[in-house]
Amino acid sequence: MAKAVRQYEAGGPEVLRYEDVEIGDPGPGQVRLRHVAVGLNYADTYFRNGTYAVPMPSGLGVEAAGVVVAIGE
């Protein structure tokens, strides 16, 4: 089971939740990555605290590097 840090509302660090997530097969034009590194930047605090609006639920880190483990059709 994969893990993710998610938030369901804007706020301080207490709104972050470490959760199990179900990862499905990639669809057309998609890939599945095994992340090796995920960049967390100051902008992520703006996403978390609501300065920059993001759809909820949301996660942290919009920059990542990894290995492709599956390719969709």
All heavy atoms as a GROMACS GRO file, in nm:
protein
  542
    1MET      N    1   0.085  -0.118   0.000
    1MET     CA    2   0.000   0.000   0.000
    1MET      C    3   0.090   0.124   0.000
    1MET      O    4   0.183   0.133   0.078
    1MET     CB    5  -0.091  -0.003   0.123
    1MET     CG    6  -0.185   0.110   0.139
    1MET     SD    7  -0.334   0.119   0.036
    1MET     CE    8  -0.409  -0.039   0.051
    2ALA      N    9   0.058   0.219  -0.083
    2ALA     CA   10   0.134   0.344  -0.092
    2ALA      C   11   0.087   0.439   0.019
    2ALA      O   12  -0.022   0.426   0.074
    2ALA     CB   13   0.112   0.408  -0.228
    3LYS      N   14   0.172   0.534   0.051
    3LYS     CA   15   0.141   0.636   0.152
    3LYS      C   16   0.143   0.773   0.086
    3LYS      O   17   0.213   0.795  -0.012
    3LYS     CB   18   0.246   0.635   0.263
    3LYS     CG   19   0.252   0.506   0.342
    3LYS     CD   20   0.139   0.500   0.437
    3LYS     CE   21   0.161   0.386   0.538
    3LYS     NZ   22   0.053   0.381   0.635
    4ALA      N   23   0.065   0.866   0.141
    4ALA     CA   24   0.062   1.004   0.090
    4ALA      C   25   0.032   1.098   0.206
    4ALA      O   26  -0.035   1.062   0.302
    4ALA     CB   27  -0.045   1.020  -0.017
    5VAL      N   28   0.084   1.220   0.195
    5VAL     CA   29   0.048   1.326   0.288
    5VAL      C   30  -0.059   1.409   0.217
    5VAL      O   31  -0.036   1.461   0.109
    5VAL     CB   32   0.170   1.413   0.324
    5VAL    CG1   33   0.128   1.530   0.412
    5VAL    CG2   34   0.277   1.330   0.392
    6ARG      N   35  -0.177   1.416   0.279
    6ARG     CA   36  -0.290   1.486   0.219
    6ARG      C   37  -0.348   1.587   0.316
    6ARG      O   38  -0.334   1.574   0.437
    6ARG     CB   39  -0.401   1.388   0.182
    6ARG     CG   40  -0.368   1.303   0.063
    6ARG     CD   41  -0.489   1.224   0.024
    6ARG     NE   42  -0.467   1.154  -0.101
    6ARG     CZ   43  -0.545   1.057  -0.144
    6ARG    NH1   44  -0.650   1.020  -0.075
    6ARG    NH2   45  -0.519   0.999  -0.258
    7GLN      N   46  -0.417   1.684   0.258
    7GLN     CA   47  -0.493   1.780   0.339
    7GLN      C   48  -0.632   1.793   0.279
    7GLN      O   49  -0.650   1.785   0.158
    7GLN     CB   50  -0.423   1.915   0.344
    7GLN     CG   51  -0.422   1.988   0.210
    7GLN     CD   52  -0.346   2.116   0.215
    7GLN    OE1   53  -0.225   2.114   0.208
    7GLN    NE2   54  -0.417   2.228   0.226
    8TYR      N   55  -0.729   1.811   0.366
    8TYR     CA   56  -0.869   1.823   0.324
    8TYR      C   57  -0.924   1.963   0.348
    8TYR      O   58  -1.037   1.992   0.313
    8TYR     CB   59  -0.954   1.720   0.397
    8TYR     CG   60  -0.918   1.579   0.356
    8TYR    CD1   61  -0.816   1.510   0.422
    8TYR    CD2   62  -0.981   1.516   0.251
    8TYR    CE1   63  -0.780   1.382   0.382
    8TYR    CE2   64  -0.946   1.389   0.211
    8TYR     CZ   65  -0.845   1.322   0.277
    8TYR     OH   66  -0.809   1.195   0.238
    9GLU      N   67  -0.842   2.049   0.408
    9GLU     CA   68  -0.879   2.187   0.434
    9GLU      C   69  -0.751   2.268   0.449
    9GLU      O   70  -0.643   2.212   0.474
    9GLU     CB   71  -0.962   2.198   0.562
    9GLU     CG   72  -0.888   2.150   0.685
    9GLU     CD   73  -0.974   2.147   0.810
    9GLU    OE1   74  -1.061   2.235   0.823
    9GLU    OE2   75  -0.952   2.060   0.893
   10ALA      N   76  -0.762   2.399   0.432
   10ALA     CA   77  -0.647   2.486   0.451
   10ALA      C   78  -0.622   2.507   0.600
   10ALA      O   79  -0.714   2.501   0.681
   10ALA     CB   80  -0.672   2.620   0.382
   11GLY      N   81  -0.496   2.530   0.635
   11GLY     CA   82  -0.463   2.555   0.774
   11GLY      C   83  -0.316   2.534   0.801
   11GLY      O   84  -0.234   2.530   0.710
   12GLY      N   85  -0.284   2.518   0.928
   12GLY     CA   86  -0.146   2.495   0.970
   12GLY      C   87  -0.105   2.350   0.947
   12GLY      O   88  -0.180   2.271   0.890
   13PRO      N   89   0.014   2.314   0.994
   13PRO     CA   90   0.064   2.178   0.975
   13PRO      C   91  -0.029   2.070   1.031
   13PRO      O   92  -0.028   1.956   0.985
   13PRO     CB   93   0.198   2.178   1.050
   13PRO     CG   94   0.238   2.321   1.057
   13PRO     CD   95   0.111   2.400   1.060
   14GLU      N   96  -0.115   2.106   1.125
   14GLU     CA   97  -0.205   2.007   1.186
   14GLU      C   98  -0.310   1.955   1.088
   14GLU      O   99  -0.374   1.853   1.115
   14GLU     CB  100  -0.273   2.067   1.310
   14GLU     CG  101  -0.373   2.177   1.282
   14GLU     CD  102  -0.311   2.314   1.260
   14GLU    OE1  103  -0.188   2.330   1.274
   14GLU    OE2  104  -0.388   2.407   1.228
   15VAL      N  105  -0.332   2.021   0.973
   15VAL     CA  106  -0.431   1.972   0.876
   15VAL      C  107  -0.374   1.860   0.789
   15VAL      O  108  -0.449   1.796   0.715
   15VAL     CB  109  -0.487   2.085   0.787
   15VAL    CG1  110  -0.551   2.194   0.871
   15VAL    CG2  111  -0.383   2.140   0.692
   16LEU      N  112  -0.244   1.833   0.796
   16LEU     CA  113  -0.183   1.730   0.714
   16LEU      C  114  -0.212   1.592   0.772
   16LEU      O  115  -0.206   1.571   0.893
   16LEU     CB  116  -0.032   1.753   0.704
   16LEU     CG  117   0.009   1.887   0.645
   16LEU    CD1  118   0.161   1.903   0.651
   16LEU    CD2  119  -0.041   1.902   0.502
   17ARG      N  120  -0.243   1.498   0.683
   17ARG     CA  121  -0.274   1.360   0.722
   17ARG      C  122  -0.185   1.264   0.644
   17ARG      O  123  -0.176   1.274   0.522
   17ARG     CB  124  -0.421   1.326   0.693
   17ARG     CG  125  -0.520   1.419   0.757
   17ARG     CD  126  -0.532   1.392   0.907
   17ARG     NE  127  -0.627   1.481   0.969
   17ARG     CZ  128  -0.593   1.589   1.040
   17ARG    NH1  129  -0.468   1.620   1.055
   17ARG    NH2  130  -0.685   1.665   1.094
   18TYR      N  131  -0.122   1.169   0.713
   18TYR     CA  132  -0.041   1.066   0.650
   18TYR      C  133  -0.132   0.945   0.631
   18TYR      O  134  -0.179   0.886   0.728
   18TYR     CB  135   0.078   1.033   0.740
   18TYR     CG  136   0.179   0.940   0.681
   18TYR    CD1  137   0.246   0.970   0.563
   18TYR    CD2  138   0.212   0.822   0.746
   18TYR    CE1  139   0.341   0.885   0.511
   18TYR    CE2  140   0.309   0.737   0.694
   18TYR     CZ  141   0.373   0.770   0.577
   18TYR     OH  142   0.468   0.685   0.526
   19GLU      N  143  -0.161   0.911   0.505
   19GLU     CA  144  -0.265   0.812   0.476
   19GLU      C  145  -0.217   0.703   0.382
   19GLU      O  146  -0.128   0.725   0.299
   19GLU     CB  147  -0.385   0.880   0.409
   19GLU     CG  148  -0.448   0.990   0.488
   19GLU     CD  149  -0.563   1.055   0.413
   19GLU    OE1  150  -0.565   1.053   0.288
   19GLU    OE2  151  -0.651   1.108   0.480
   20ASP      N  152  -0.283   0.588   0.391
   20ASP     CA  153  -0.270   0.485   0.288
   20ASP      C  154  -0.352   0.529   0.167
   20ASP      O  155  -0.461   0.584   0.183
   20ASP     CB  156  -0.327   0.352   0.338
   20ASP     CG  157  -0.244   0.290   0.449
   20ASP    OD1  158  -0.122   0.308   0.449
   20ASP    OD2  159  -0.304   0.224   0.536
   21VAL      N  160  -0.298   0.507   0.047
   21VAL     CA  161  -0.371   0.539  -0.075
   21VAL      C  162  -0.366   0.421  -0.171
   21VAL      O  163  -0.266   0.350  -0.179
   21VAL     CB  164  -0.317   0.667  -0.145
   21VAL    CG1  165  -0.343   0.789  -0.061
   21VAL    CG2  166  -0.170   0.655  -0.175
   22GLU      N  167  -0.474   0.401  -0.240
   22GLU     CA  168  -0.484   0.295  -0.342
   22GLU      C  169  -0.431   0.351  -0.473
   22GLU      O  170  -0.475   0.458  -0.518
   22GLU     CB  171  -0.630   0.254  -0.356
   22GLU     CG  172  -0.651   0.129  -0.437
   22GLU     CD  173  -0.610   0.004  -0.362
   22GLU    OE1  174  -0.624   0.000  -0.239
   22GLU    OE2  175  -0.565  -0.092  -0.430
   23ILE      N  176  -0.339   0.281  -0.534
   23ILE     CA  177  -0.282   0.324  -0.661
   23ILE      C  178  -0.330   0.228  -0.770
   23ILE      O  179  -0.303   0.108  -0.765
   23ILE     CB  180  -0.127   0.322  -0.657
   23ILE    CG1  181  -0.074   0.407  -0.542
   23ILE    CG2  182  -0.069   0.366  -0.790
   23ILE    CD1  183  -0.108   0.553  -0.551
   24GLY      N  184  -0.402   0.284  -0.864
   24GLY     CA  185  -0.454   0.202  -0.974
   24GLY      C  186  -0.356   0.194  -1.090
   24GLY      O  187  -0.247   0.250  -1.087
   25ASP      N  188  -0.396   0.123  -1.193
   25ASP     CA  189  -0.315   0.114  -1.314
   25ASP      C  190  -0.325   0.245  -1.391
   25ASP      O  191  -0.430   0.310  -1.391
   25ASP     CB  192  -0.364  -0.001  -1.402
   25ASP     CG  193  -0.339  -0.137  -1.339
   25ASP    OD1  194  -0.238  -0.151  -1.266
   25ASP    OD2  195  -0.421  -0.228  -1.360
   26PRO      N  196  -0.217   0.286  -1.458
   26PRO     CA  197  -0.223   0.410  -1.536
   26PRO      C  198  -0.316   0.397  -1.656
   26PRO      O  199  -0.325   0.291  -1.718
   26PRO     CB  200  -0.078   0.432  -1.579
   26PRO     CG  201  -0.013   0.299  -1.570
   26PRO     CD  202  -0.086   0.222  -1.465
   27GLY      N  203  -0.385   0.504  -1.687
   27GLY     CA  204  -0.474   0.506  -1.802
   27GLY      C  205  -0.400   0.553  -1.927
   27GLY      O  206  -0.278   0.571  -1.926
   28PRO      N  207  -0.473   0.572  -2.035
   28PRO     CA  208  -0.411   0.618  -2.160
   28PRO      C  209  -0.334   0.749  -2.141
   28PRO      O  210  -0.385   0.842  -2.079
   28PRO     CB  211  -0.530   0.638  -2.254
   28PRO     CG  212  -0.638   0.552  -2.198
   28PRO     CD  213  -0.617   0.553  -2.049
   29GLY      N  214  -0.212   0.753  -2.188
   29GLY     CA  215  -0.130   0.872  -2.178
   29GLY      C  216  -0.073   0.899  -2.039
   29GLY      O  217  -0.021   1.006  -2.013
   30GLN      N  218  -0.084   0.802  -1.947
   30GLN     CA  219  -0.035   0.819  -1.811
   30GLN      C  220   0.076   0.719  -1.782
   30GLN      O  221   0.090   0.617  -1.850
   30GLN     CB  222  -0.147   0.797  -1.709
   30GLN     CG  223  -0.260   0.896  -1.719
   30GLN     CD  224  -0.369   0.865  -1.618
   30GLN    OE1  225  -0.390   0.751  -1.577
   30GLN    NE2  226  -0.441   0.969  -1.577
   31VAL      N  227   0.155   0.749  -1.678
   31VAL     CA  228   0.256   0.657  -1.628
   31VAL      C  229   0.242   0.649  -1.477
   31VAL      O  230   0.185   0.737  -1.413
   31VAL     CB  231   0.400   0.699  -1.664
   31VAL    CG1  232   0.421   0.704  -1.814
   31VAL    CG2  233   0.438   0.831  -1.601
   32ARG      N  234   0.294   0.542  -1.419
   32ARG     CA  235   0.304   0.532  -1.273
   32ARG      C  236   0.451   0.538  -1.239
   32ARG      O  237   0.533   0.470  -1.300
   32ARG     CB  238   0.242   0.403  -1.220
   32ARG     CG  239   0.248   0.396  -1.068
   32ARG     CD  240   0.172   0.279  -1.006
   32ARG     NE  241   0.205   0.154  -1.070
   32ARG     CZ  242   0.114   0.068  -1.116
   32ARG    NH1  243  -0.013   0.095  -1.108
   32ARG    NH2  244   0.153  -0.044  -1.171
   33LEU      N  245   0.486   0.623  -1.141
   33LEU     CA  246   0.624   0.641  -1.098
   33LEU      C  247   0.644   0.586  -0.958
   33LEU      O  248   0.554   0.596  -0.875
   33LEU     CB  249   0.662   0.789  -1.096
   33LEU     CG  250   0.660   0.867  -1.224
   33LEU    CD1  251   0.691   1.013  -1.196
   33LEU    CD2  252   0.758   0.811  -1.324
   34ARG      N  253   0.761   0.534  -0.934
   34ARG     CA  254   0.806   0.508  -0.797
   34ARG      C  255   0.896   0.626  -0.764
   34ARG      O  256   1.002   0.644  -0.820
   34ARG     CB  257   0.884   0.377  -0.786
   34ARG     CG  258   0.932   0.350  -0.644
   34ARG     CD  259   1.002   0.215  -0.628
   34ARG     NE  260   1.088   0.180  -0.739
   34ARG     CZ  261   1.216   0.220  -0.752
   34ARG    NH1  262   1.271   0.298  -0.662
   34ARG    NH2  263   1.287   0.181  -0.856
   35HIS      N  264   0.848   0.713  -0.676
   35HIS     CA  265   0.922   0.835  -0.645
   35HIS      C  266   1.052   0.803  -0.572
   35HIS      O  267   1.055   0.719  -0.482
   35HIS     CB  268   0.837   0.930  -0.560
   35HIS     CG  269   0.729   0.995  -0.638
   35HIS    ND1  270   0.598   0.964  -0.622
   35HIS    CD2  271   0.734   1.088  -0.736
   35HIS    CE1  272   0.524   1.036  -0.705
   35HIS    NE2  273   0.605   1.112  -0.776
   36VAL      N  274   1.155   0.872  -0.611
   36VAL     CA  275   1.286   0.862  -0.547
   36VAL      C  276   1.311   0.989  -0.465
   36VAL      O  277   1.369   0.984  -0.358
   36VAL     CB  278   1.396   0.842  -0.653
   36VAL    CG1  279   1.533   0.841  -0.590
   36VAL    CG2  280   1.372   0.713  -0.730
   37ALA      N  281   1.264   1.104  -0.516
   37ALA     CA  282   1.277   1.232  -0.446
   37ALA      C  283   1.157   1.318  -0.478
   37ALA      O  284   1.109   1.319  -0.590
   37ALA     CB  285   1.405   1.302  -0.490
   38VAL      N  286   1.107   1.389  -0.378
   38VAL     CA  287   0.996   1.482  -0.396
   38VAL      C  288   1.039   1.615  -0.336
   38VAL      O  289   1.080   1.620  -0.219
   38VAL     CB  290   0.867   1.431  -0.327
   38VAL    CG1  291   0.756   1.533  -0.340
   38VAL    CG2  292   0.826   1.297  -0.384
   39GLY      N  293   1.030   1.720  -0.417
   39GLY     CA  294   1.070   1.852  -0.370
   39GLY      C  295   0.956   1.921  -0.296
   39GLY      O  296   0.844   1.927  -0.346
   40LEU      N  297   0.984   1.967  -0.177
   40LEU     CA  298   0.890   2.050  -0.102
   40LEU      C  299   0.948   2.190  -0.096
   40LEU      O  300   1.062   2.208  -0.053
   40LEU     CB  301   0.868   1.995   0.039
   40LEU     CG  302   0.804   1.857   0.045
   40LEU    CD1  303   0.796   1.808   0.189
   40LEU    CD2  304   0.668   1.857  -0.020
   41ASN      N  305   0.872   2.285  -0.142
   41ASN     CA  306   0.919   2.422  -0.153
   41ASN      C  307   0.832   2.514  -0.069
   41ASN      O  308   0.726   2.475  -0.020
   41ASN     CB  309   0.916   2.466  -0.300
   41ASN     CG  310   1.004   2.378  -0.384
   41ASN    OD1  311   1.123   2.370  -0.362
   41ASN    ND2  312   0.945   2.310  -0.481
   42TYR      N  313   0.877   2.639  -0.058
   42TYR     CA  314   0.801   2.734   0.022
   42TYR      C  315   0.659   2.750  -0.032
   42TYR      O  316   0.565   2.770   0.045
   42TYR     CB  317   0.872   2.870   0.028
   42TYR     CG  318   0.827   2.951   0.145
   42TYR    CD1  319   0.866   2.920   0.274
   42TYR    CD2  320   0.740   3.058   0.127
   42TYR    CE1  321   0.823   2.993   0.382
   42TYR    CE2  322   0.696   3.132   0.235
   42TYR     CZ  323   0.738   3.099   0.362
   42TYR     OH  324   0.694   3.172   0.468
   43ALA      N  325   0.641   2.737  -0.163
   43ALA     CA  326   0.505   2.747  -0.221
   43ALA      C  327   0.411   2.643  -0.162
   43ALA      O  328   0.291   2.666  -0.152
   43ALA     CB  329   0.512   2.735  -0.372
   44ASP      N  330   0.464   2.526  -0.123
   44ASP     CA  331   0.380   2.423  -0.062
   44ASP      C  332   0.315   2.473   0.067
   44ASP      O  333   0.203   2.433   0.099
   44ASP     CB  334   0.460   2.295  -0.036
   44ASP     CG  335   0.495   2.224  -0.165
   44ASP    OD1  336   0.402   2.180  -0.235
   44ASP    OD2  337   0.615   2.215  -0.196
   45THR      N  338   0.382   2.561   0.141
   45THR     CA  339   0.319   2.617   0.261
   45THR      C  340   0.203   2.708   0.222
   45THR      O  341   0.103   2.715   0.292
   45THR     CB  342   0.419   2.695   0.348
   45THR    OG1  343   0.472   2.805   0.275
   45THR    CG2  344   0.532   2.605   0.395
   46TYR      N  345   0.216   2.778   0.108
   46TYR     CA  346   0.106   2.862   0.060
   46TYR      C  347  -0.014   2.777   0.017
   46TYR      O  348  -0.128   2.815   0.037
   46TYR     CB  349   0.151   2.949  -0.056
   46TYR     CG  350   0.250   3.057  -0.021
   46TYR    CD1  351   0.345   3.096  -0.112
   46TYR    CD2  352   0.247   3.120   0.102
   46TYR    CE1  353   0.436   3.196  -0.082
   46TYR    CE2  354   0.338   3.220   0.134
   46TYR     CZ  355   0.432   3.258   0.041
   46TYR     OH  356   0.521   3.357   0.071
   47PHE      N  357   0.012   2.661  -0.045
   47PHE     CA  358  -0.098   2.569  -0.080
   47PHE      C  359  -0.165   2.520   0.047
   47PHE      O  360  -0.287   2.514   0.057
   47PHE     CB  361  -0.047   2.450  -0.161
   47PHE     CG  362   0.016   2.486  -0.293
   47PHE    CD1  363   0.129   2.418  -0.337
   47PHE    CD2  364  -0.036   2.585  -0.373
   47PHE    CE1  365   0.188   2.449  -0.459
   47PHE    CE2  366   0.022   2.617  -0.496
   47PHE     CZ  367   0.135   2.549  -0.538
   48ARG      N  368  -0.083   2.482   0.146
   48ARG     CA  369  -0.138   2.427   0.270
   48ARG      C  370  -0.220   2.530   0.346
   48ARG      O  371  -0.329   2.502   0.394
   48ARG     CB  372  -0.026   2.375   0.360
   48ARG     CG  373  -0.080   2.322   0.492
   48ARG     CD  374   0.028   2.288   0.593
   48ARG     NE  375   0.142   2.376   0.600
   48ARG     CZ  376   0.146   2.493   0.665
   48ARG    NH1  377   0.040   2.540   0.727
   48ARG    NH2  378   0.256   2.565   0.668
   49ASN      N  379  -0.169   2.654   0.356
   49ASN     CA  380  -0.240   2.752   0.441
   49ASN      C  381  -0.350   2.827   0.368
   49ASN      O  382  -0.418   2.909   0.427
   49ASN     CB  383  -0.141   2.848   0.508
   49ASN     CG  384  -0.075   2.945   0.413
   49ASN    OD1  385  -0.125   2.975   0.304
   49ASN    ND2  386   0.041   2.997   0.453
   50GLY      N  387  -0.368   2.802   0.237
   50GLY     CA  388  -0.478   2.862   0.164
   50GLY      C  389  -0.444   2.990   0.090
   50GLY      O  390  -0.531   3.049   0.026
   51THR      N  391  -0.319   3.037   0.097
   51THR     CA  392  -0.280   3.157   0.023
   51THR      C  393  -0.301   3.135  -0.127
   51THR      O  394  -0.350   3.223  -0.196
   51THR     CB  395  -0.132   3.193   0.051
   51THR    OG1  396  -0.117   3.216   0.191
   51THR    CG2  397  -0.089   3.316  -0.026
   52TYR      N  398  -0.260   3.018  -0.176
   52TYR     CA  399  -0.288   2.977  -0.313
   52TYR      C  400  -0.394   2.868  -0.307
   52TYR      O  401  -0.372   2.764  -0.245
   52TYR     CB  402  -0.164   2.920  -0.382
   52TYR     CG  403  -0.046   3.014  -0.396
   52TYR    CD1  404   0.082   2.964  -0.400
   52TYR    CD2  405  -0.063   3.151  -0.406
   52TYR    CE1  406   0.192   3.048  -0.415
   52TYR    CE2  407   0.046   3.236  -0.421
   52TYR     CZ  408   0.173   3.183  -0.424
   52TYR     OH  409   0.281   3.266  -0.439
   53ALA      N  410  -0.508   2.893  -0.369
   53ALA     CA  411  -0.617   2.795  -0.366
   53ALA      C  412  -0.582   2.672  -0.450
   53ALA      O  413  -0.531   2.685  -0.562
   53ALA     CB  414  -0.744   2.858  -0.418
   54VAL      N  415  -0.606   2.555  -0.396
   54VAL     CA  416  -0.587   2.428  -0.468
   54VAL      C  417  -0.710   2.342  -0.444
   54VAL      O  418  -0.776   2.353  -0.340
   54VAL     CB  419  -0.459   2.353  -0.423
   54VAL    CG1  420  -0.334   2.428  -0.461
   54VAL    CG2  421  -0.460   2.326  -0.273
   55PRO      N  422  -0.746   2.256  -0.540
   55PRO     CA  423  -0.859   2.166  -0.516
   55PRO      C  424  -0.827   2.069  -0.402
   55PRO      O  425  -0.714   2.025  -0.387
   55PRO     CB  426  -0.874   2.090  -0.648
   55PRO     CG  427  -0.774   2.146  -0.743
   55PRO     CD  428  -0.686   2.239  -0.670
   56MET      N  429  -0.928   2.041  -0.321
   56MET     CA  430  -0.912   1.949  -0.208
   56MET      C  431  -0.977   1.816  -0.239
   56MET      O  432  -1.076   1.813  -0.309
   56MET     CB  433  -0.973   2.008  -0.081
   56MET     CG  434  -0.909   2.136  -0.036
   56MET     SD  435  -0.743   2.107   0.026
   56MET     CE  436  -0.690   2.274   0.060
   57PRO      N  437  -0.930   1.704  -0.190
   57PRO     CA  438  -0.808   1.695  -0.110
   57PRO      C  439  -0.686   1.722  -0.196
   57PRO      O  440  -0.688   1.704  -0.317
   57PRO     CB  441  -0.808   1.551  -0.059
   57PRO     CG  442  -0.887   1.474  -0.157
   57PRO     CD  443  -0.989   1.571  -0.212
   58SER      N  444  -0.581   1.768  -0.131
   58SER     CA  445  -0.458   1.802  -0.200
   58SER      C  446  -0.342   1.733  -0.129
   58SER      O  447  -0.355   1.686  -0.016
   58SER     CB  448  -0.439   1.954  -0.198
   58SER     OG  449  -0.323   1.991  -0.269
   59GLY      N  450  -0.228   1.730  -0.196
   59GLY     CA  451  -0.108   1.672  -0.137
   59GLY      C  452   0.006   1.770  -0.143
   59GLY      O  453  -0.008   1.880  -0.198
   60LEU      N  454   0.117   1.733  -0.086
   60LEU     CA  455   0.235   1.818  -0.086
   60LEU      C  456   0.330   1.775  -0.196
   60LEU      O  457   0.336   1.657  -0.233
   60LEU     CB  458   0.308   1.807   0.047
   60LEU     CG  459   0.236   1.861   0.168
   60LEU    CD1  460   0.320   1.839   0.293
   60LEU    CD2  461   0.206   2.008   0.151
   61GLY      N  462   0.406   1.870  -0.246
   61GLY     CA  463   0.509   1.839  -0.344
   61GLY      C  464   0.455   1.831  -0.485
   61GLY      O  465   0.376   1.742  -0.516
   62VAL      N  466   0.493   1.925  -0.569
   62VAL     CA  467   0.450   1.923  -0.709
   62VAL      C  468   0.569   1.899  -0.802
   62VAL      O  469   0.554   1.903  -0.923
   62VAL     CB  470   0.374   2.052  -0.748
   62VAL    CG1  471   0.244   2.064  -0.671
   62VAL    CG2  472   0.459   2.176  -0.724
   63GLU      N  473   0.685   1.875  -0.743
   63GLU     CA  474   0.805   1.842  -0.820
   63GLU      C  475   0.856   1.708  -0.769
   63GLU      O  476   0.864   1.687  -0.649
   63GLU     CB  477   0.913   1.949  -0.800
   63GLU     CG  478   0.871   2.087  -0.843
   63GLU     CD  479   0.973   2.192  -0.805
   63GLU    OE1  480   1.065   2.163  -0.726
   63GLU    OE2  481   0.960   2.304  -0.854
   64ALA      N  482   0.890   1.619  -0.863
   64ALA     CA  483   0.937   1.488  -0.819
   64ALA      C  484   1.028   1.426  -0.924
   64ALA      O  485   1.024   1.463  -1.041
   64ALA     CB  486   0.819   1.396  -0.791
   65ALA      N  487   1.106   1.330  -0.880
   65ALA     CA  488   1.188   1.249  -0.968
   65ALA      C  489   1.167   1.105  -0.930
   65ALA      O  490   1.151   1.072  -0.813
   65ALA     CB  491   1.336   1.287  -0.956
   66GLY      N  492   1.165   1.016  -1.029
   66GLY     CA  493   1.143   0.876  -0.997
   66GLY      C  494   1.169   0.786  -1.114
   66GLY      O  495   1.225   0.826  -1.215
   67VAL      N  496   1.125   0.664  -1.097
   67VAL     CA  497   1.143   0.559  -1.197
   67VAL      C  498   1.006   0.518  -1.250
   67VAL      O  499   0.915   0.492  -1.171
   67VAL     CB  500   1.214   0.437  -1.133
   67VAL    CG1  501   1.229   0.325  -1.231
   67VAL    CG2  502   1.348   0.477  -1.075
   68VAL      N  503   0.991   0.513  -1.382
   68VAL     CA  504   0.865   0.468  -1.442
   68VAL      C  505   0.851   0.318  -1.417
   68VAL      O  506   0.939   0.241  -1.452
   68VAL     CB  507   0.861   0.499  -1.594
   68VAL    CG1  508   0.737   0.442  -1.657
   68VAL    CG2  509   0.870   0.649  -1.617
   69VAL      N  510   0.739   0.279  -1.355
   69VAL     CA  511   0.716   0.136  -1.327
   69VAL      C  512   0.600   0.079  -1.406
   69VAL      O  513   0.583  -0.042  -1.410
   69VAL     CB  514   0.697   0.111  -1.177
   69VAL    CG1  515   0.823   0.143  -1.098
   69VAL    CG2  516   0.578   0.189  -1.121
   70ALA      N  517   0.518   0.164  -1.468
   70ALA     CA  518   0.408   0.116  -1.551
   70ALA      C  519   0.369   0.226  -1.649
   70ALA      O  520   0.377   0.344  -1.618
   70ALA     CB  521   0.287   0.078  -1.465
   71ILE      N  522   0.327   0.184  -1.769
   71ILE     CA  523   0.285   0.276  -1.874
   71ILE      C  524   0.145   0.236  -1.919
   71ILE      O  525   0.119   0.119  -1.945
   71ILE     CB  526   0.382   0.270  -1.993
   71ILE    CG1  527   0.523   0.309  -1.949
   71ILE    CG2  528   0.334   0.360  -2.107
   71ILE    CD1  529   0.629   0.292  -2.056
   72GLY      N  530   0.056   0.337  -1.928
   72GLY     CA  531  -0.079   0.313  -1.978
   72GLY      C  532  -0.077   0.296  -2.129
   72GLY      O  533   0.024   0.318  -2.195
   73GLU      N  534  -0.192   0.255  -2.184
   73GLU     CA  535  -0.200   0.236  -2.329
   73GLU      C  536  -0.188   0.365  -2.405
   73GLU      O  537  -0.224   0.469  -2.359
   73GLU     CB  538  -0.334   0.171  -2.362
   73GLU     CG  539  -0.346   0.031  -2.305
   73GLU     CD  540  -0.477  -0.032  -2.342
   73GLU    OE1  541  -0.542   0.011  -2.440
   73GLU    OE2  542  -0.516  -0.125  -2.273
   0.00000   0.00000   0.00000
